[in-house]
Amino acid sequence: MLFFSHSGTPNIASVISAMDHLDEHLASIATSPIYGQAIKAAIALGKKTLNRYYNCIDHSKVYQIAISTFPFFPLTL
């Protein structure tokens, strides 16, 4: 939330970059041995929700237009 409030109006590139960053972070926590089963179960639910959003983006006309318009679409934070 703070990331988007500082950058003005979020655009598709910043939203997808944030989702990718979150996905990588959740994946690293999911495989870490220091977290218990309850945390790992919550992470799995978070990843499942994030995957639903990725699926929506994949079927979005705005995303398809953005990718075709900007071939060097920035996907990093």
C-alpha positions as CSV (number, residue, x, y, z in Angstrom):
1,M,0.0,0.0,0.0
2,L,2.8,2.4,0.8
3,F,4.5,1.6,-2.5
4,F,1.5,2.7,-4.5
5,S,0.7,5.7,-2.4
6,H,4.2,7.2,-2.9
7,S,4.2,6.6,-6.7
8,G,1.0,8.5,-7.5
9,T,-1.4,6.6,-9.7
10,P,-0.4,3.0,-10.1
11,N,0.0,1.7,-13.6
12,I,-0.2,-1.9,-14.9
13,A,3.6,-2.2,-14.9
14,S,3.9,-1.2,-11.2
15,V,1.1,-3.5,-10.2
16,I,2.5,-6.5,-11.9
17,S,6.0,-5.7,-10.6
18,A,4.6,-5.6,-7.1
19,M,2.8,-8.9,-7.6
20,D,5.9,-10.5,-8.9
21,H,7.9,-9.2,-5.9
22,L,5.3,-10.5,-3.5
23,D,5.2,-13.9,-5.3
24,E,9.0,-14.3,-5.0
25,H,8.9,-13.4,-1.3
26,L,6.0,-15.8,-0.6
27,A,7.9,-18.6,-2.4
28,S,11.0,-18.0,-0.3
29,I,9.1,-18.1,2.9
30,A,7.2,-21.2,1.9
31,T,10.5,-23.2,1.5
32,S,12.2,-21.8,4.6
33,P,12.6,-24.3,7.5
34,I,12.3,-21.6,10.2
35,Y,8.5,-21.1,9.7
36,G,5.9,-23.4,11.2
37,Q,3.1,-25.2,9.5
38,A,0.5,-22.5,10.3
39,I,2.6,-19.8,8.6
40,K,3.2,-22.1,5.6
41,A,-0.5,-22.8,5.4
42,A,-1.2,-19.0,5.3
43,I,1.5,-18.5,2.7
44,A,-0.1,-21.3,0.5
45,L,-3.4,-19.4,0.8
46,G,-1.7,-16.2,-0.1
47,K,-0.1,-17.7,-3.2
48,K,-3.4,-19.3,-4.2
49,T,-5.0,-15.8,-4.1
50,L,-2.2,-14.3,-5.9
51,N,-2.4,-16.9,-8.6
52,R,-6.1,-16.0,-9.0
53,Y,-5.1,-12.4,-9.7
54,Y,-2.4,-13.5,-12.2
55,N,-5.1,-15.5,-14.0
56,C,-7.4,-12.4,-14.1
57,I,-4.5,-10.4,-15.5
58,D,-3.7,-13.0,-18.1
59,H,-7.3,-12.6,-19.4
60,S,-7.3,-8.8,-19.2
61,K,-7.5,-6.8,-22.4
62,V,-5.6,-3.9,-20.7
63,Y,-2.7,-6.2,-19.9
64,Q,-2.6,-7.6,-23.4
65,I,-2.6,-4.1,-24.9
66,A,0.1,-3.0,-22.5
67,I,2.3,-5.9,-23.4
68,S,1.8,-5.4,-27.1
69,T,2.3,-1.6,-26.9
70,F,5.4,-1.8,-24.7
71,P,7.6,-4.7,-25.8
72,F,10.1,-3.9,-23.0
73,F,7.5,-4.0,-20.3
74,P,9.4,-3.4,-17.0
75,L,8.6,-6.1,-14.5
76,T,11.0,-5.3,-11.6
77,L,10.7,-3.1,-8.6
